[in-house]
Amino acid sequence: MEINNQFITPMKPWDLSETGKLRNQKPQESEGAALFKDVFDSAVNNVKVTQTDVENKQYLLATGQLEDAHSLPIAESKAAISLSMMVTLRNKALTAYNELIKMNT
């Protein structure tokens, strides 16, 4: 049985030294990665803003300065929903990452 070697090309050694290209290359941020980062930044900022609003309204209620008491439960609901959304985004991102890792093995 004769093996045709014209389709087999030898591998070239990688330069893994500190001066090599593979070690010094900075990863390029793609458009999709930037969008993904923006979505997470927005979710985190939304959680911070809604939680700050809740804390402010709780302080105002405790000191008797809150005129509309119904605004506190509304603010708490908004904060809970924004936190739930951020946790869901995190879980979906981890699931997608794990699926990508499984593809490589």
Residue frames as a rotation matrix with the C-alpha (Angstrom) as fourth column:
MET 1
0.584 0.812 0.000 0.00
0.812 -0.584 0.000 0.00
0.000 0.000 -1.000 0.00
GLU 2
-0.493 -0.782 0.381 1.55
0.800 -0.580 -0.155 3.24
0.342 0.228 0.911 -1.13
ILE 3
0.328 0.538 -0.776 0.86
0.788 -0.609 -0.089 6.50
-0.521 -0.582 -0.624 0.76
ASN 4
0.154 -0.199 0.968 0.78
0.751 -0.613 -0.246 9.71
0.642 0.765 0.055 -1.23
ASN 5
-0.059 -0.303 -0.951 2.59
0.930 -0.362 0.058 12.40
-0.362 -0.881 0.304 0.82
GLN 6
-0.678 -0.258 0.689 1.98
0.579 -0.765 0.283 15.35
0.454 0.590 0.668 -1.48
PHE 7
0.255 0.846 0.468 -1.07
0.168 -0.515 0.840 16.42
0.952 -0.136 -0.274 0.60
ILE 8
0.740 -0.061 -0.670 0.76
0.672 0.107 0.733 16.19
0.027 -0.992 0.120 3.91
THR 9
0.315 -0.645 0.697 2.71
-0.012 -0.737 -0.676 19.29
0.949 0.204 -0.240 4.84
PRO 10
-0.256 -0.469 -0.845 4.98
0.832 0.338 -0.440 19.33
0.492 -0.816 0.303 7.85
MET 11
0.817 0.529 -0.230 4.09
0.561 -0.637 0.528 21.61
0.133 -0.560 -0.817 10.74
LYS 12
0.024 -0.777 0.628 6.21
0.152 -0.619 -0.771 24.67
0.988 0.114 0.103 11.27
PRO 13
-0.331 -0.174 -0.928 7.50
0.915 0.183 -0.360 25.21
0.232 -0.968 0.098 14.81
TRP 14
0.707 0.615 0.349 5.82
0.450 -0.772 0.449 27.98
0.545 -0.160 -0.823 16.77
ASP 15
-0.494 -0.817 0.298 7.87
0.283 -0.474 -0.834 30.74
0.823 -0.327 0.465 18.30
LEU 16
0.554 0.751 -0.358 6.62
0.533 0.010 0.846 30.74
0.639 -0.660 -0.395 21.89
SER 17
-0.430 -0.782 -0.452 9.41
0.884 -0.263 -0.387 32.91
0.183 -0.566 0.804 23.26
GLU 18
0.025 0.409 -0.912 8.79
0.641 -0.706 -0.300 36.31
-0.767 -0.577 -0.280 24.79
THR 19
-0.544 -0.279 -0.791 9.83
-0.335 -0.792 0.510 37.98
-0.769 0.543 0.337 21.54
GLY 20
-0.885 0.219 0.410 7.64
0.452 0.614 0.647 35.72
-0.110 0.758 -0.643 19.40
LYS 21
-0.760 0.624 0.183 4.45
-0.351 -0.630 0.693 36.87
0.547 0.462 0.698 17.78
LEU 22
-0.073 0.811 -0.581 2.18
0.334 0.569 0.752 34.46
0.940 -0.139 -0.312 19.63
ARG 23
-0.218 -0.060 -0.974 3.13
0.975 0.034 -0.220 35.72
0.047 -0.998 0.051 23.08
ASN 24
-0.807 -0.248 -0.536 3.09
0.353 -0.930 -0.100 39.41
-0.474 -0.270 0.838 22.25
GLN 25
-0.724 0.600 0.341 -0.05
0.211 -0.278 0.937 39.58
0.657 0.750 0.075 20.16
LYS 26
-0.828 0.560 0.039 -2.89
-0.277 -0.348 -0.896 41.42
-0.488 -0.752 0.443 21.81
PRO 27
-0.507 0.695 0.509 -6.31
0.789 0.612 -0.050 39.98
-0.347 0.376 -0.859 21.08
GLN 28
-0.948 0.256 0.189 -8.34
-0.098 -0.799 0.593 42.11
0.303 0.544 0.783 18.73
GLU 29
-0.589 0.808 -0.008 -11.77
0.100 0.063 -0.993 43.02
-0.802 -0.585 -0.118 20.05
SER 30
-0.818 0.343 0.462 -14.31
0.538 0.171 0.826 42.21
0.204 0.924 -0.324 17.40
GLU 31
-0.645 0.654 0.394 -17.57
-0.486 -0.750 0.449 44.04
0.589 0.098 0.802 16.85
GLY 32
0.274 0.771 -0.575 -19.51
0.017 0.594 0.805 41.18
0.962 -0.230 0.150 18.44
ALA 33
-0.190 -0.425 -0.885 -17.28
0.891 0.304 -0.337 41.20
0.412 -0.852 0.321 21.52
ALA 34
-0.971 -0.158 0.180 -17.71
0.093 -0.941 -0.326 44.95
0.221 -0.300 0.928 21.89
LEU 35
-0.225 0.965 0.136 -21.49
-0.531 -0.239 0.813 44.60
0.817 0.110 0.566 21.64
PHE 36
0.284 0.256 -0.924 -21.44
0.475 0.800 0.367 41.76
0.833 -0.543 0.106 24.18
LYS 37
-0.617 -0.598 -0.512 -19.37
0.755 -0.266 -0.599 43.91
0.223 -0.756 0.616 26.55
ASP 38
-0.849 0.334 0.410 -21.72
-0.300 -0.943 0.147 46.87
0.436 0.002 0.900 26.10
VAL 39
0.147 0.947 -0.285 -24.75
-0.194 0.310 0.931 44.72
0.970 -0.081 0.229 26.96
PHE 40
0.168 -0.138 -0.976 -23.11
0.832 0.550 0.066 43.50
0.528 -0.824 0.207 30.16
ASP 41
-0.868 -0.493 -0.065 -21.92
0.461 -0.750 -0.475 46.99
0.185 -0.442 0.878 31.10
SER 42
-0.523 0.760 0.387 -25.44
-0.458 -0.633 0.625 48.29
0.719 0.150 0.678 30.58
ALA 43
0.360 0.673 -0.646 -26.92
0.194 0.624 0.757 45.51
0.913 -0.398 0.094 32.72
VAL 44
-0.217 -0.525 -0.823 -24.44
0.932 0.140 -0.335 46.14
0.291 -0.839 0.459 35.56
ASN 45
-0.965 -0.137 0.222 -25.01
0.094 -0.976 -0.195 49.90
0.243 -0.167 0.955 35.45
ASN 46
-0.164 0.980 0.111 -28.77
-0.342 -0.162 0.926 49.36
0.925 0.114 0.362 35.45
VAL 47
0.317 0.218 -0.923 -28.47
0.671 0.636 0.381 47.24
0.670 -0.740 0.055 38.61
LYS 48
-0.632 -0.636 -0.442 -26.33
0.767 -0.433 -0.474 49.90
0.110 -0.638 0.762 40.28
VAL 49
-0.843 0.336 0.421 -28.73
-0.225 -0.930 0.292 52.71
0.489 0.152 0.859 39.40
THR 50
0.141 0.976 -0.166 -31.86
-0.184 0.190 0.964 50.86
0.973 -0.106 0.207 40.50
GLN 51
0.153 -0.140 -0.978 -30.25
0.854 0.517 0.060 49.72
0.497 -0.845 0.198 43.75
THR 52
-0.873 -0.481 -0.079 -29.12
0.467 -0.779 -0.419 53.28
0.140 -0.402 0.905 44.51
ASP 53
-0.506 0.777 0.374 -32.69
-0.404 -0.597 0.693 54.48
0.762 0.200 0.616 43.87
VAL 54
0.366 0.628 -0.687 -34.06
0.320 0.608 0.726 51.88
0.874 -0.486 0.022 46.29
GLU 55
-0.257 -0.548 -0.796 -31.56
0.942 0.042 -0.333 52.85
0.216 -0.835 0.505 48.99
ASN 56
-0.949 -0.072 0.308 -32.40
0.056 -0.997 -0.060 56.53
0.311 -0.040 0.950 48.53
LYS 57
-0.132 0.981 0.143 -36.14
-0.405 -0.185 0.895 55.90
0.905 0.060 0.422 48.76
GLN 58
0.280 0.171 -0.944 -35.66
0.672 0.668 0.321 53.70
0.686 -0.724 0.072 51.85
TYR 59
-0.704 -0.591 -0.393 -33.73
0.703 -0.502 -0.505 56.51
0.101 -0.632 0.769 53.52
LEU 60
-0.805 0.442 0.395 -36.40
-0.316 -0.884 0.345 59.04
0.502 0.153 0.851 52.59
LEU 61
0.194 0.909 -0.369 -39.15
-0.044 0.384 0.922 56.74
0.980 -0.163 0.114 53.92
ALA 62
0.031 -0.258 -0.966 -37.27
0.890 0.448 -0.091 56.13
0.456 -0.856 0.244 57.18
THR 63
-0.850 -0.414 -0.325 -36.78
0.517 -0.773 -0.368 59.86
-0.098 -0.481 0.871 57.74
GLY 64
-0.031 0.954 -0.300 -40.38
0.672 -0.202 -0.712 60.70
-0.740 -0.223 -0.635 56.82
GLN 65
-0.401 -0.205 -0.893 -39.42
-0.339 -0.872 0.353 62.67
-0.851 0.444 0.281 53.71
LEU 66
-0.981 0.070 0.179 -40.96
0.190 0.483 0.855 60.30
-0.027 0.873 -0.487 51.14
GLU 67
-0.584 0.798 -0.150 -44.28
-0.720 -0.595 -0.359 61.76
-0.375 -0.101 0.921 50.02
ASP 68
0.394 0.718 -0.574 -45.47
-0.885 0.464 -0.028 58.81
0.246 0.519 0.819 47.90
ALA 69
-0.030 -0.412 0.911 -44.93
-0.750 0.612 0.252 55.56
-0.661 -0.676 -0.327 49.80
HIS 70
0.787 0.397 0.472 -45.91
-0.023 0.784 -0.621 53.46
-0.616 0.477 0.626 46.80
SER 71
0.731 -0.554 -0.399 -42.76
-0.609 -0.265 -0.748 54.49
0.309 0.789 -0.531 44.92
LEU 72
-0.126 -0.814 0.567 -40.55
-0.938 0.284 0.199 52.36
-0.323 -0.507 -0.799 47.21
PRO 73
0.139 0.178 0.974 -42.10
-0.041 0.984 -0.174 48.98
-0.989 -0.016 0.144 46.28
ILE 74
0.982 0.186 -0.009 -42.01
-0.003 -0.030 -1.000 50.02
-0.187 0.982 -0.029 42.62
ALA 75
0.419 -0.902 -0.104 -38.31
-0.876 -0.372 -0.307 50.87
0.238 0.219 -0.946 42.90
GLU 76
-0.171 -0.447 0.878 -37.66
-0.679 0.699 0.223 47.56
-0.714 -0.558 -0.423 44.70
SER 77
0.596 0.464 0.656 -39.41
0.150 0.738 -0.658 45.65
-0.789 0.490 0.370 41.91
LYS 78
0.921 -0.309 -0.239 -37.35
-0.346 -0.360 -0.867 47.46
0.182 0.880 -0.438 39.27
ALA 79
0.049 -0.957 0.287 -34.16
-0.998 -0.033 0.061 46.61
-0.049 -0.289 -0.956 41.15
ALA 80
-0.009 0.015 1.000 -35.16
-0.331 0.943 -0.017 42.95
-0.943 -0.332 -0.004 41.48
ILE 81
0.877 0.379 0.296 -35.99
0.155 0.360 -0.920 42.70
-0.455 0.853 0.257 37.77
SER 82
0.704 -0.671 -0.234 -32.73
-0.635 -0.445 -0.632 44.34
0.320 0.593 -0.739 36.71
LEU 83
-0.171 -0.760 0.628 -30.73
-0.901 0.379 0.213 42.02
-0.400 -0.529 -0.749 38.98
SER 84
0.295 0.376 0.878 -32.62
-0.038 0.923 -0.383 39.00
-0.955 0.079 0.286 37.65
MET 85
0.992 0.063 -0.110 -31.89
-0.106 -0.068 -0.992 40.09
-0.070 0.996 -0.061 34.08
MET 86
0.295 -0.955 -0.036 -28.18
-0.933 -0.279 -0.228 40.48
0.208 0.101 -0.973 34.82
VAL 87
-0.215 -0.337 0.917 -28.01
-0.617 0.774 0.140 37.04
-0.757 -0.536 -0.374 36.46
THR 88
0.659 0.522 0.542 -29.83
0.112 0.643 -0.757 35.50
-0.744 0.560 0.365 33.48
LEU 89
0.854 -0.417 -0.310 -27.38
-0.468 -0.357 -0.809 37.15
0.227 0.836 -0.500 31.07
ARG 90
-0.069 -0.923 0.378 -24.47
-0.989 0.113 0.097 35.82
-0.132 -0.367 -0.921 33.11
ASN 91
0.010 0.144 0.990 -25.91
-0.281 0.950 -0.135 32.31
-0.960 -0.277 0.050 33.15
LYS 92
0.923 0.347 0.166 -26.53
0.074 0.263 -0.962 32.34
-0.378 0.900 0.217 29.39
ALA 93
0.567 -0.788 -0.239 -22.99
-0.769 -0.404 -0.496 33.61
0.294 0.465 -0.835 28.76
LEU 94
-0.256 -0.659 0.707 -21.53
-0.839 0.515 0.176 30.84
-0.481 -0.548 -0.685 30.93
THR 95
0.394 0.479 0.784 -23.66
0.003 0.852 -0.523 28.24
-0.919 0.209 0.334 29.16
ALA 96
0.985 -0.050 -0.167 -22.48
-0.173 -0.144 -0.974 29.51
0.025 0.988 -0.151 25.77
TYR 97
0.190 -0.979 0.080 -18.86
-0.975 -0.198 -0.105 29.52
0.119 -0.058 -0.991 26.95
ASN 98
-0.161 -0.204 0.966 -19.15
-0.525 0.846 0.091 25.94
-0.836 -0.492 -0.243 28.20
GLU 99
0.773 0.476 0.419 -20.63
0.122 0.538 -0.834 24.88
-0.622 0.696 0.358 24.85
LEU 100
0.774 -0.562 -0.293 -17.67
-0.558 -0.386 -0.735 26.47
0.300 0.732 -0.612 23.05
ILE 101
-0.143 -0.843 0.519 -15.26
-0.955 0.254 0.150 24.66
-0.258 -0.475 -0.841 25.33
LYS 102
0.192 0.294 0.936 -17.01
-0.164 0.950 -0.264 21.35
-0.968 -0.103 0.231 24.59
MET 103
0.970 0.193 -0.150 -16.62
-0.162 0.049 -0.986 21.97
-0.183 0.980 0.078 20.86
ASN 104
0.360 -0.916 -0.178 -12.84
-0.883 -0.273 -0.381 22.14
0.301 0.294 -0.907 21.18
THR 105
-0.331 -0.518 0.789 -12.51
-0.774 0.627 0.086 18.80
-0.539 -0.583 -0.608 22.95
